[in-house]
Amino acid sequence: MGLFSFFTKEIAIDLGTANTIIIHNDKVVVDEPSIVAIDTKSEKIIAVGKTALMMHGKTHKNITTIRPLRDGVIADFQAAEFMIRELIKMISPKKSLFPPPLRMVICIPSGITEVEERAVRDSAEQAGAKDVRLIHEPMAAAIGIGIDVLEPTGNMIVDIGGGTSEIAVIALGGIVNNKSIRIAGDDFTADIVEHMRKHHNITIGERTAEKIKIAVGCATPDLENPPEDYAVHGRDMLTGIPKEISVNYVEIAAALDKSISKVETAVLNALENTPPELSADIFRTGIYIAGGGSLLRGLDKRIHLRTKLPVHVADDPLRAVARGTGIALKNFERFPFLIK
């Protein structure tokens, strides 16, 4: 076992719907969009990550772009396997005659089924992993934020990713109560696409909607430092001619309201089902939010107004889960919650 450990390459993977982050030797070595581009004639994958994302929405009939993960789980097994394999190659571009065996810790949604869990494990093994452990996203987020999850203290984590929002109460190295809903960043993007179609008669793509979300996206119209209006380019639904319109943060807040309300309801449900002693802890420690969705302006304020609890946004919310997965990798045997 000692010799095996010496030659083993250890990597932690945050396999996300929107982005995949790989940590090796305590450093983020890969941070790429979870997307692949395939040549439909030869069925070969021609691009992965940022290069494939640049092609998204701009392909001809011989090329198609696929997101292998939907709602936080693998939707296309072959594409996921190839994507993981290619992203691992980015760690060390030099080809080795005898590639070292891989030991992986991969984070998964807490509401995942056994079949979906098996798909993640199989994809990792097909990509070259000899030893695979899984960790639930809220637990990884808590570790990444800096919470001592083994302590007998209750902490609530809300991790809003691309495909799922994970709400969990953690204590003594385990998830006491969790709620996983498939409402997250992708739904916010779809809400913006729908809003532009209904209210401005303009058709936009996913990438443009994502840019709008980053530029003027917010959870509440009551902002202290509101962003400037954003110029949107798309296709006029009546004439078919490209045109430009301007959108502001107030209308985007209205467009996102329905989806954000569902996240709020899930947080309240999780609080309702929390044991009293842990509720007392959460009253003192508050709610921690992480994931890309937590970057939405005013989201912490909105959750605070609804729950009357302190809300803390992680320092680097996009990488909190990945960092926690990396720490779990270093403490492979110490943490009892790593799923073998």
Protein Blocks (a to p, Z undefined) as FASTA:
>chain_A
ZZmmmmpccddddddfkbccddeehiafbdcdddddddfklopafbghjllmmmgopacf
kbccddfbgghiafblmlmmmmmmmmmmmmmmpacfbdcdddddddddfkbcfklmmmmm
mmmmmnopabdcdddfklmmmmmnopafkbccdcddddddfkbccddddeehiafbdcdd
fbdfklmmmmmmmmmmmmnopacdfklmmmmmmmmgcfbfbdfbdcdddddddddfklop
acdddddfklmmmmmmmmmmmmmmmmmmmmmmpcfklmmmmmmnopadedjklmpghklm
mmmmmnopacdddfblmlmmmmmmmmmmmmmmlpmkbcZZ
